[in-house]
Amino acid sequence: QVYLVESGGGAVQAGGSLSLSCAAFGRSFSNNAMGWFRQAPGKERELVAVSSWSRGTSHFTKSAEGRFTIARDGTKNAVYLQMNSLQPEDTAVYYCAARGSTSNGNWYIATTYDYWGQGTQVTVSS
């Protein structure tokens, strides 16, 4: 059985920082894209950041560029999201996601990811 386990969510004030971690179990994702989506109440799930390990590239949603960083650890089969300068509009449930294949592209389309974590709440107050 394959599953992703997230940790690190919480509540911070605007301008603060949080780190999210996601560990994968059951199979290796060392050559697959892993990343983070988020979903705020009443909104669609959107990509925050994704790391294509095989290409060594990362992609961010525009609002996250310059504030968030994504990192991979192939040996630990994990992906991390460092979030700085958090704003109230970053409030959402954050989900770790991974692709079952080594496909690249279409990073922003949630249905192209095969495995999902349970989600972790991030709340930013003004």
Beta strands, then each sheet from edge to edge (+ up, - down):
strand 1: 3-7
strand 2: 10-13
strand 3: 18-25
strand 4: 33-39
strand 5: 46-52
strand 6: 57-60
strand 7: 68-73
strand 8: 78-83
strand 9: 92-98
strand 10: 115-116
strand 11: 120-125
sheet 1: 1+ 3- 8+ 7-
sheet 2: 2+ 11+ 9- 4+ 5- 6+
sheet 3: 2+ 11+ 9- 10+
end
